[in-house]
Amino acid sequence: MYSRTARTSWNLNRWVGLRIDSLGAGFTAALAAYLVYGKPVGASNTGLSLNMALSFCDYIFLLIRIYNNLEVEANRCSLDFDFERIQRL
């Protein structure tokens, strides 16, 4: 169902995704620069470290989305409860 609130929620979700992806890319780029220009590390360890960093960023992004959805649903439930209480009066 299309509504103004759904569109706003979708746009905010995209904005949060862009910010988190940017932070993840910055973290991964900093790690890659450290591994390439820092002390000598093998190629396999470098690849494993970068893969784990990307997986970590994806996991954090997933947790933030889940928390955001939980907060939105909790606010909606609170409003529904308040509306029911007003109707009973």
Residue pairs with C-beta under 8 A, 6 or more apart in sequence:
9 72
13 65
13 68
16 64
16 65
16 68
17 61
17 65
20 57
20 60
20 61
20 64
21 57
21 61
23 57
24 54
24 57
24 58
24 60
24 61
27 53
27 57
28 50
28 53
28 54
28 57
31 49
31 50
31 53
32 46
32 50
35 41
35 45
35 46
35 49
35 50
36 46
41 49
